[in-house]
Amino acid sequence: MSDSELMYFTHAVDGACYGAWYRVMSSTQLEVLGAGILEAGEYGGYSPEESAKSILENFVRLRIRMGSPIPSLETLEHQGEKSDQAEEVQPMSNDSSAHRTRDR
């Protein structure tokens, strides 16, 4: 794996699933990137992915304790579904009053 290759991962915290990316920066350092997080950490003794999951979990728990939790993947998916429904195109009316322009 090259130093700049981002690896996507998910991790469950208290029954909710969160996602982020990590990349290996050196033989002992990695970087975790996600919603609201850009954090470097060490992975000595653990795999980079396990260390990234630990960093993400600590971040999620901290944000919950602070009262500003980040959205889980389920929440984001649900919001995306609501957004898709709101963006459905409504058929245009044949009513000519909908197309009037002001004459000056």
C-alpha positions, 0 to 999 in steps of 0.5 A: 500500500502506498502512503497516499492510498485511502482505505475505507472502513466502517465501525459499529459504536453502540449499535450505530455504524460509522464510516471513515478512511485511513491511510498509512503515513509510515511504518507506525503512523496512520491518518484517519479522515471522516466527517469532522475528523482528521486525526493522526495516530500510531498503530504499533502492535495492531493492524492499521485498520484496527487502530483506525477503528479505535481512533474513530470510536474514541472520536465518536464517543467524545462527540457524543459526550460533548453533545454534538454527535456525528451522524451514523451511516444509517442516519445519513442514508435516511437523510439521503432517502428523504432528500431524494423524495423531496427532489422528485420532479412534479409534472408541470401544469398545462395552466397558462397562468403558470407561464405568464410574464409581465408586459411592460 
